[in-house]
Amino acid sequence: MATLQPEIRLAPVVIPWVALLVIGTIMVGSAAVALGGGHLSKHMVFLAVAAISSVIVFAVPPSLWNKLYLLGWVASLAIAILVLVPGIGTEVNGAQRWIRLGGFSIQASEVAKFGLCIYIAGYLSRHHEKLSEDPRVLFVPLLMIGVVCGLLVVEPDLGSAVVIVGASVAVLFLAGAKLRYFLLILLAGAGLLALLVWDEPYRMERLVAFLDPWSVAFGSGYQLTQALIGFGRGELFGLGLGEGVQKLYYLPEAHNDFIFSVVAEELGAVGAILLALLLTYLVFQLLKVSRANIARRAVFAGMAGYFVAFIIGIQFLVNLGVNTGVLPTKGLTLPFVSYGGNSLIVCCAMLALVLRCTLDKEPQRG
């Protein structure tokens, strides 16, 4: 008797994805109005490149991605090393995270997200059945992903490393890792994170600013206090689109890391909550699609979908926490909404990968 395959609907993924891109374009145009430099025009170019990249990713058969999964890790490792090489990597504001090619910069951590998505999905499509029985099956991908993330921390880009590790651990847990190993990893990760924060004075300053930003309102807490002022000014329904004041040189990175504060000021608590709900809906739909893929034994598609869902979800939560003062300041964009070509292109490419794998009718097991 033929096994009934679960029905998978992709519209609930595509519709919020497109809606977020439209909202992001509108808000970037508003948030960057005082900066000059054609940020909106550049954002439109990024959108075009993201669309082309998505089409290219969509055109590649999932079986090929699965077959070449180790190249995903190799590419992630290579760019994480290259960005640290003097003369190749470009330093901006004390961080060496980019490789400049002509008029475009490649951010190592964003490339690593896509590469590690391919790697962990391919690895688990081959070994997920042994994950609960053999601890080595769990610690091999953790070690390989840890090497890449360790290099990202050196740049330094602790925020992206935390997002990648968090997404990887969550996927491994859903794939069948035992709870005791999961808790052990969480404890070890928390200890390592505390050590990394304590070891760098600027990270300690951000932690102090996070605990009491108003005590250092004109120092390390300046960005957060300006963001909170934006939330306060917006009240329930906002000042109106384009009417915000904080973006006028008061709030640094208003078009990028702190665009959610601009949303709250101009569209109010209602607009900010609706945007948060839209992102949450996208993440839950990705999780739903991934679960259906696992049910039809398309393991590669399922694991890739879980990884993408957690990458977007964790990064969204961190950005939201930073904007509202719940978490220390980190340089992470709001997926699909913030200005930033690398994040936009990679997020769209990862979603295209999930959609292509889901539409494929053949099992994608290793």
Protein Blocks (a to p, Z undefined) as FASTA:
>chain_A
ZZddddddfklmmmmmmmmmmmmmmmmmmmmmmngnolmmmmmmmmmmmmmmmmmmmmpc
fklmmmmmmmmmmmmmmmmmmmmpghkacceehiafbccehjbccdfklmmmmmmmmmmm
mmmmmmmmmmmmmmklmmmmmmmmmmmmmmmmmmpcfklmmmmmmmmmmmmmmnopafkl
mmmmmmmmmmmmmmmmmmpmklmmmmmmmmmmmlmmmmmmmmmmmmmmmmmmnmmnonbe
hiafklnomaghklmmmmmmmmmmmnojmlmmmmmmmmmmmmmmmmmmmmmmmmnopakl
mmmmmmmmmmmmmmmmmmmmmmnopaccdddddehkagcfklmmmmmmmmmmmmmmmmpm
bdcbZZ
